[in-house]
Amino acid sequence: MPLAAIWLNDKVTVETETGELLNTLRITKGMHVYVNHGTILDCSEERKANYTILECKGDIYSTQLEVELIGNDGSEYKLILK
């Protein structure tokens, strides 16, 4: 089912829709993230975001959490977080 946000165990630096860098535990639709080898890593001035979150999904017990992403090149990707 669609979720408004996914809470992470560790903070990650993401890029907001306005281009600001934000260190957060909560990722939501519209945030820009850097993904490498199936892992969300911190964005920085040197390491720009390469994906945008299209949708956060999961079950009501948070036993399965995933995000649908679209890459800067237009490719779509599903990242299973849990």
SULFEN-V982918 format. One record per helix or strand of 3 or more residues. SS is the DSSP state (helix for helix, strand for strand). FROM is the first residue (numbers start at 1). TO is the last residue. If there is no record, write none. Layout:
{{SS;FROM;TO} {SS;FROM;TO}}
This chain:
{{strand;5;15} {strand;21;28} {strand;32;36} {strand;39;41} {strand;51;58} {strand;65;71} {strand;76;80}}
